[in-house]
Amino acid sequence: MRKRHVIVDTRNLQFGMFVADLDRPWLDTPFPIQGFLLESEEDRKTLQNLCRQVEVDPIRSTVDIYGPQADLKPPNSTLTEYVDESTLELELPRAQESYERGETVLEDLVHDVQTGSHLHLERADDAVHDMVESVIANPDALMWIARLQQQHSRTYAHGLRVSVYLLAFGRQLGFPASDLHHLGMIGLLLDLGKTRVPGELLERQGRLTASEFEEVKRHVDYGIEMLSGSPNVHPSVLEGISQHHERLNGRGYPHGLKGEEIGIFGRMAGIADSFAALTSPRSYDQTVSPSDALSTLYDAAGEYFHGPLIERFVQAIGAFPVGSLVELSTGEVAVVVRHNRVRRLQPAVLVVTDGEKRRLDQPQQLDLLYQQDSLGADPVRIRRGLALDAYGIDANAYFAAVPRAEGAAMAQGGAAAGE
């Protein structure tokens, strides 16, 4: 895997960039070898005096390294600035209900296709409407539910997770509710065409033949064919579905579109679909941690995906998404329950093991924005992201222990485990 770092001229350094490497030895500078977050004018001037270029890690940066982009919105839309209307705790019941309703609707749609029945898309509209309202109120709740459910979902439920990620993505970009609805429908319906692809090909372990891969790729056309006959499917939904496998370099399918030929909905759907696929259990490939999946997307920025949109996607779901497993600097394993929208590397977590990876009888809440380790020394930080099933841990088992007092700082003072 290539580095995910971006080369930045020191004259263009911004506060909030995470400097991961220099064009000279670290020991010749006053900076820590492991890299640092640029937060002071003094450090910026020192870097400019010592280096011509540095490598910046977009994931660990707290600002958009690509700068503002005027084209990150649908045509003729007025952007909205959202603020959380509810806490994670209060929103979870509605989020769970709307997600389960989405699962039922998706199963019904698959059944409609398999039996040749009329597609009841009005049910999909209603389900997406509920999810839009939940994401507008607090996006972490629905993403938490989606993350916990993915271990136990069927192949077609992939679209539901894509729908959730697209809704959070659109909210981050400030899309109005009507466009959020389009995004939700794109995610929910983008894999409907796979119902016409032999299941053996979808679950095949190992490489497909050229002809088999061509058949799998036809799922996009199959899906558009199913939906085009319905008068209530918005053109933006059809566009997003038809383009979610197109790539900037023209090597996608089904039409080999390039660059700006791919609309905003298609570009967003491609990112969310790829992230959901990388982080979901698959029979034919290894599941990766969300943070590694984001690194993979960053590696593909510019060639396959739109770099500024990938940056916004990370801002939407967090460098360590809610519901994901992480290893802390103390060696403990934790579940991310709420990400900090300013400090993406310091989310609130639920610590579920001690430093030796032994399960805790009572999980402990910890907000990394405020905490220090038990010795009062270095702040506790996230060492790395973990795959969904790391150390045999099922995050679903800790759902009931989600923080019950979102307004208060969690577990003030000291490390969470062992105290």
N, C-alpha and C positions, 0 to 999 in steps of 0.2 A: 504494500500500500504506500502511495506517495504521501509526503508530508502534506498536512492540511494548511500549513503556514502560508501567509501572503507576504511578498516582499514589499516593503514600504520605504520610500525615501525619507530620511530623517527630517527633511524640511516639511514633510506632510504629516508628521506625527500628531495625533489627537489624544487628549486625555481620555482614559478609558480603554485604550489599546493595551493588549497584553503582549509585551515584548518577550518572545520566546527564544530568539537567537540573535547574535550580532555578527557583523562582518569582521570581527577581530576577537581574540581570546577573551573570555569572561574575566580571567585573572588579571588582565590589564585594565580592568574597569572597577569602579566601586560597587557594581551591581551584583545581586545574588545570582549564582550560576543557574538556578532552576527557573530563572525568568521572573518577571514582575509586572504588575499593573501600573501603567503610567498615570500618575495622579498629581504631579507637581511640575511647575515651570522649571524648577532647578534641575530635575531629572531630565526633562526634555532638552534643555540647553546642553547638559552634559553629554547626552546621546548625540546631539547635533555636532558637538565639538569632537567627539571620539569616532563617530561612525558616519558613513555615507548612506548605508542601508541597514535595515534590521528586518527580522522575520517576525510577523505578528500572527498570533493565533486567534482567528475570528471567534471560535467557540468560547474561549476564556476572556475575550474582550467584553466590555460592558457597553460599547457603542457600536453603531453600524459603521464598519470600516470602509464600506463602499460609498458612504455619503448619501444624501437625500436623492431620491429618484422620482421624477414627476410622472413616470409611466406605470407606476405600481397601483393602478386602479382601473376599474372598468370604464369604458367610454360613457360619458354623460352621467356619471355618478358623483354625488357630493359626499365626501368622506365625513365620518363621524368620529369623535374622540370618546371612547368608552371608558367608564370607570366601573369597578365592581359594585354591584347593587346588593350583593349578598355575601355572606361568609361561606367558606367551604363546607362547614358543618351544616348550615341551614340549607344549602343548595343540594347536598348529596341525595336526599330522598327524591326530589324532583328529577335530578340527573339520572338516578337509577331507573326511575319509572319511564323516563323518555327513552333511555337506551334500550330497556327491555321491550318497549313498544316498537322501537326501530327493528329489533331482532325479529319480532313476530311478523312485522310487515315485510321484511326481507324474505323470510321463510315463505310467506304467502305468495310473494311475487315469483319466487323460484318455482313454487308449486304451480302457479298459473302458467308459467312458461312450459314446464314439463308436461302439463296436461292439455296444452293448447287452449287454455281459457283466456278470457279477456283480462288484460292487465289492469288491476285496480290501483291506478297511480294516485287516486285521490287519498288513499290511505297513506301512501308515502308522503304526500304533501302535508297531511296532518301530523305525521310522526316527525318530519323535519321541522315543522313549525314549533313543536314542543322543544326540540333540541336547540333551535335557534334561541328561543327565550332563555333556556338554561345557560347557554354559552354567553349570552349577553350579560346575564346576572353574575356569573362567575365561571370562567372557562375551566378552571382546575377541577371542578367537581365532575364534569362529564368526561374529561380526559382521564381522571382517576378511575372511573368506572370502566372506561374502554380498555385501559391498560390491564386492569385486574381480570377482565373477562376473556382476554385474547388467548389464554392458555387452553380454554375449554370450548372455543368457538369452532364452527364448521368453516369450510373453505369460503363459502359465499359471504360469511360475516366479515370478511376482510373489508368489504365495501363500507360497512358500518363504521369501522375504525377510521377508514379514510375520510368518511363524512365528518366525524368528530374533529379530526386534525384539520380538515379544510375549514370548518366553522371557526376554530380557534385562530387559524391562519388569517382568515378574512377579517375577524374581529381585530386582530393586531394591526392590520392594514387600514382599519377604519371603514370597511365596506358597510353601506347601509343594510338594514335588515332584509330588504328584497334581494340583494346580491348574496347575502349570507345564505338565504334560502336556496338560491341557485347552486351555490357551492355544496350545500348539504345534499341536494338531490344528485349532483354529479357523483359525489362519493358513494351514496347509497346505491346508485344504478350502474356504476362504471364496469362492474364485473358481471352484469346480468347475462351478457353474451356467452359467458363460460358455461352456461347450462347446456349449450349446444356442442361443447367440446368434450370429447370422451374423457371421463374422469381419470382413466388410467394415465393419460398424457399429463393431466394437471398434477398428479401425485407421483409421477415417475421419479425414481431415484437414479441419478445419472443423466448423462447428456442425451438430448433428443436428437433424432435425425433431422436433416434439413426439411424434409417434407412434414415431419411431425411438428416442428417448430412453426412452420407456415400455417398449419392447422390451428395451433394455439393462438397465433397472432390474429387469426380471423375472428376471435371473440369480440374485437372492437367493432368490426363491421356487423357481426351478428347482433350486437347490442343496439347499434344505431338502427338497424333494420326493424328490430322489435319496437323501438320507441318512436320512430319517425311517423308511424301511423296513428299515434295518439295526439289529438289536437291540443292537449293541455301541457305538453312538454315545451318549456321555454327554449328558444334558440341557443341561449347561453349554456344551457344544460347539455344540449346535443353537441355543442362545440367542445365543451370541456371533456365530455366522454370520448369524442372522436379523436381528441388530441392528447390524451393523457399518456400515451406511449411515444409521442413525437419528442425529438430532442434537438437542441439548438444547432448541432452540427449536421443535421439532416439525416442522421443514421437511425432515426426512430421509425415507427410505423403507425398507421398503414400507408401514409402518403409521403413520407420522407420530407416533411416540412422543415424549414430552416429559420432560425432567428425570429424576427418579428412576424413571420408567417404564422407562428404559434401564438394564439391569443392569451390573455392574462389568465383566464380560467384553465386553459390547457396546461400552461406552465406551472400553475399552482397545483393542479391535480397530479401532474407528473412527479412533483416533489413529495407530496403527501402520500401518494401511492407507493413510491419507492421506499420511503421511510417505514411505512406500515409493513411492507413486505420484508424488509431487512430485519425488523425487530420481532416478527411473528414466528412461532414454531413452524418449521417446514420440513417435510419428509425428504426434500431433495437438496437442502443446503443447511449450513450451520446458522443458528440464531445468534445475532450479535447484540451487544448492549446498545441502548439508545444513543449514548455518547459516541460509540464507535460508528453507528449508522450515520450520525450527523457528520462525523469526520469523512466518511465515504462520500456523502453528498457534497461536502466542501471540496473534496478532491476533484469532483466532477463539475464544479462551478466553471462557467465560461465555455466549456466544451459541450456538456450535456444539459446543464441546468443554468438558469439565470442567477448569477451570483447575488445580486441585491435581494432577490426573493428568498434565497436560501438563508440569508442573514435575518430576514424578517420571520422566516419559519422558526429559526432557533429562538428568536425573541418571543414568539407565540407559545411555544411548548416548553421552553427552558432548556438549557444545556443538559440538564438531568431532569427529564419529564416526570410529572407526578405519576406515582404508581411504579416507577422504576426502582431497581435495586442498585445500591452503591456501596462501595467500601470506603470507610472513613480513614483518616490518618492514624487513628487509634487502633486500626485493625478490625473494628466493629463493622457489621453489615447493617444497613438501614434501608428503609423504604421512603422514598421522597413523597411527601404528602402536600407540599405547597411550595411553589417556586417564587423566589423574590424577583419582582419585575425590574428592579434596579440592579441588584447584585445577583446575577444569574448563577454564580458559583456557590452561593450561600443560601440554599433552600431550607425549609423546615423539613425535618425527617423524623421517622419513627425507628429507633434503634432496636433491632431484633436479635442480635447476637452479641457476645462479648468479643474481646480481641482475638480469642482463639476459635472463633466461629461457632461457639456453643450457644444454643438457643437460650434466650432469656425467658424466664417464667412470666415476667411482666415487662412487655416492651416499654421503652422510655421515649418520651417526646423531647426533641432537641431542635432548637432553631439556630442554625449555623451563623446567622447574622449576629448573634449575641454571645455565643458560647465560647468557652475556653476549656482545655482539658483539665483533668482532675488535679493536676499539679499547678494549675494557674499559669502555665507557660504559654506555648504557642497555641493559637486558636485551632480548634478542630476544623478540618477541611475535608473535602472529598478527594480521596486518592485516585479513584477510578470508578467508572460505571461498570455494572455487572450485567450479564445476560439474565434473561427472565427467570431461569430455573437454577441460578448459581447456588452452589452448596445445598441443593435440594430444598431450597426455601420457596414456599408458596405464599406470595404476597397476599393472596385472597384471605389467608388465615388471619390476617391482621386488620381486615377491613373495619371490624368493630372498634378498633383502637385508634381510629382517626381522631385527631385532636378535637376536643369538645369545647374548647374555649379559644376560638380564633382571635378574639380581640386582645388577648393577653399574650405577652412573650412567653415562650414555652420553656419550662424547666430551667429557670435562670441559674447560672453558676455551675461549673463543673461538668465533667463528661456525663453522658446519660447513663451509661452502663456501669455497674459495679459500685454505685454509690448508695 
